[in-house]
């Protein structure tokens, strides 16, 4: 299992404790350090890399690749496409990708609709100031991103299919999880 944008390693820990060999990749040095602390007791079943997944060649192919809450903080569409292409190249034939993210039609603070800024393509920010955050990357540089950025669902689905994935399934997660504002996409590499 490969988790792209693994953050602090919470999902990796879950799968590792179920007996899976897991690999996590994140560009954020701080997040990778947190993941390594969290996963230190799980031994050699876990590997966490501080890297940009777009620069990696995957000799090992995976049955499952996950992107959890990654697209939300990726306000450059070209980067989203690159992430999906990387996920595709990391999967073995018949392998699955799971994308779990905040639903693009969810306005998390409906009482503050004036804070929502829509772009021409229908994407939007849930912060009228288009607030930006920075994170320290593995190479020592900083990446600036827009938290609470949302793409239109069609844009996300088109990115998945354009990367070569098939058998796309979309799930609304409101009734299944404690995260009623989330969705999941499952797709298969042909």
C-alpha positions, -999 to 999 in steps of 0.1 A, spaced: 0 0 0 13 34 -10 -1 66 7 7 97 -14 6 128 8 7 106 39 9 135 64 14 124 99 10 87 91 -24 80 106 -36 59 77 -2 42 74 -5 31 110 -40 17 105 -29 -5 75 4 -15 91 -14 -27 123 -36 -48 100 -5 -66 87 1 -46 54 35 -35 43 30 3 38 49 31 22 41 68 28 53 98 8 50 134 17 67 166 5 64 182 39 94 177 61 74 184 93 47 159 84 72 132 75 90 137 109 56 134 127 48 102 107 82 87 116 75 93 153 41 78 151 52 48 132 85 41 149 73 11 168 60 -7 137 94 -18 124 102 -26 89 66 -30 77 65 8 73 86 32 52 81 69 51 98 90 24 103 128 23 100 133 -14 80 147 -42 61 117 -57 64 132 -91 102 127 -91 101 90 -81 103 59 -103 84 30 -88 103 -3 -92 78 -19 -68 42 -18 -78 14 -15 -53 -21 -31 -50 -35 1 -34 -26 38 -36 -44 63 -15 -46 101 -16 -64 113 15 -71 150 19 -44 158 -7 -65 174 -35 -80 199 -11 -47 216 -5 -35 214 -41 -47 245 -58 -27 239 -90 -46 217 -114 -14 206 -131 -1 193 -98 -33 173 -92 -29 157 -127 8 149 -119 -2 133 -86 -28 111 -104 -3 101 -131 22 92 -104 -4 71 -86 -12 53 -118 25 45 -125 29 32 -89 0 7 -92 2 -28 -106 -24 -38 -132 -57 -43 -115 -46 -22 -85 -69 4 -70 -66 41 -61 -87 55 -34 -91 93 -33 -108 106 -1 -113 143 2 -136 171 12 -167 172 -10 -163 200 -35 -199 211 -30 -196 214 7 -195 250 20 -182 243 55 -193 275 70 -227 283 54 -233 312 78 -203 329 62 -211 325 26 -195 359 19 -162 342 27 -166 320 -4 -148 331 -35 -157 314 -68 -133 312 -98 -145 311 -134 -141 273 -136 -164 268 -106 -136 260 -82 -137 280 -50 -119 290 -18 -137 290 16 -119 322 26 -125 355 10 -89 365 15 -76 335 -4 -54 329 26 -22 310 18 -3 286 40 33 275 37 50 243 45 87 234 46 95 208 19 121 180 21 146 199 0 145 229 24 123 251 1 88 263 10 56 255 -8 27 279 -6 -8 265 -9 -43 276 -5 -61 257 23 -98 251 17 -95 251 -20 -121 231 -39 -123 218 -74 -155 210 -91 -162 173 -88 -162 169 -126 -126 183 -127 -114 157 -102 -132 128 -120 -118 139 -154 -83 140 -139 -88 104 -127 -100 91 -160 -75 112 -180 -47 95 -160 -59 61 -174 -80 48 -145 -111 27 -152 -141 14 -133 -146 46 -115 -169 45 -84 -179 76 -65 -191 75 -28 -208 101 -7 -195 94 28 -219 114 49 -239 84 62 -209 61 65 -183 80 84 -178 107 111 -168 129 81 -201 139 65 -184 164 43 -162 139 25 -163 119 -6 -143 90 -20 -134 79 -55 -123 43 -62 -107 35 -95 -88 6 -110 -56 6 -132 -62 -14 -163 
